[in-house]
């Protein structure tokens, strides 16, 4: 463009834009910074706190090293007993004395909670035995899991129409989750999660203790099933078993007559019996029907028709 000539239509908007940005930009920046809080310098004491805490932590550990050395190799039961019997010592400083007092209060609280849990378990066991005594006789089903499954079934389990309905209620029903050439199923996550958790606990216990369940898992693994798929199948089978325990009345097996029958036969557990966990079976701590039937069969072998199954 020649000097002194008027700006063309193409260059005029650009010049106007530069003029607009040059004058309006700082104004907007000033308004934006005006609403910001003024900068505050950090307090030097606050800045030094992490460093002070980092130096204090090793010093505290050194002052309580004797207590930790005293308790390091103890089991849980012996540890709680030792902590509950802690007393103040003359050679302890303030840190060690406070540590002993805090540990003692913690151990006493743990004992109180253990007593409360034992009392609650006793009451729960009585309620479960009253409602459905055959439920806790199944493999891997303890008092807490039996109570949860009973809560899920409700006061009238006969309202549940079929095994599939109870599996849906417990979240153990398989849902198709296939994709492309892969055919698979997944669990239904829209039902009672507490009942699903109870079924999972039962399945894990059976995988750890039941030879038949372990053989089933081995066979499923050889077929290419993953651990999640195996647990899903086990939970579905356990839900079917529990449904039949709810809907079909079965006589409950008791172990109160096992010890008197063994003593009448003059049999000794240490010398004659080869069945595992026999003392727990006689006391009723383990109420699995498999162990009860094996123990009753062992007594019948030594003296036929002495005790009935």
Residue, then its C-alpha position, 0 to 999 in steps of 0.5 A: x500500500x502506498x504512503x498517504x493512501x487510505x487503507x484497503x477493505x482487506x487490511x482495515x479489520x486487521x488493524x481494528x482487531x489489533x487496536x481492540x486487542x491492545x486496549x481491551x486485553x489489559x483491561x480484562x486482565x486487570x479485572x480478572x486479577x482484581x478478584x484474586x486474593x492477595x498473596x499470603x506468605x506461608x508461616x515458617x512454623x507451619x513449613x517446619x512442621x513436617x521436618x520436625x515430625x520426621x525427626x520426632x518419629x525415629x526418636x519415639x521409636x527408639x524410646x519404645x523399642x524395649x516394649x516392641x522387643x518384648x511383644x514382637x514374637x508373641x502370638x495374637x492370644x498371648x499378645x492380648x493377654x500380655x497387654x491386658x496385664x501391663x502395669x506401670x514400671x519404675x524405669x519407664x519414662x513418660x512416653x513408655x508409660x503412656x504407651x503401656x497404658x494405651x496398649x492395655x486399654x486397647x487389649x481390654x477393649x479387644x477382650x470385651x469385643x470378643x466376649x460380645x461377639x461370643x454372646x451374639x454368636x451364641x444367641x444367633x446359633x440358638x435362633x438358627x437352630x430354632x428356625x432351621x437346624x439342618x442349615x448349619x449341618x451342610x458343608x461350609x455353612x456356619x452360623x453367620x452365613x446360615x443366618x444371612x441366608x435365612x434373612x434373605x429367604x424371609x419368614x416364609x421361604x415357601x413363597x420362593x417358587x424355584x431354585x432359579x428364583x432363589x438364585x436370582x434373589x441371592x445374586x447367583x443367577x448367571x447372566x449372558x455376557x457373550x461378545x463376538x465368538x466368546x460365550x460366557x456368563x456373569x453374575x447378577x449384581x442387582x440382588x442381595x449382596x449380603x446373600x451373595x457374600x455368604x454364598x461366596x464364603x461357603x464356596x471358598x470354605x468348600x474349596x479349601x476343605x472339601x475334596x469333592x469341591x476341589x476336584x470339581x474346581x480342577x475339572x473346571x480349570x481343565x475345561x478352561x474356566x477362570x476362577x471367577x467362573x468356577x466361583x459363579x458355578x459353585x455359588x449357583x450350586x450352593x444356592x440350589x442346595x440351600x433352597x432345598x434345605x429351606x423347602x424340604x424338611x429333614x431330620x437334624x443330626x445331633x452329636x450329644x449321644x456320640x461321646x457316651x456311646x464311645x465311652x460305653x464301648x471303651x474306645x479311646x480317641x488317641x488310640x482307636x479313632x482315626x477320624x479328624x476333628x473328633x473332639x469338635x464333633x463330640x462337643x457339637x462345634x462341628x456339625x457337618x453331616x459328613x463328619x457325623x455320619x463317618x463317626x457314627x459309622x466308625x462306632x457301628x463298626x466297633x459295635x453294630x447297632x449301638x448308635x443310629x444315624 
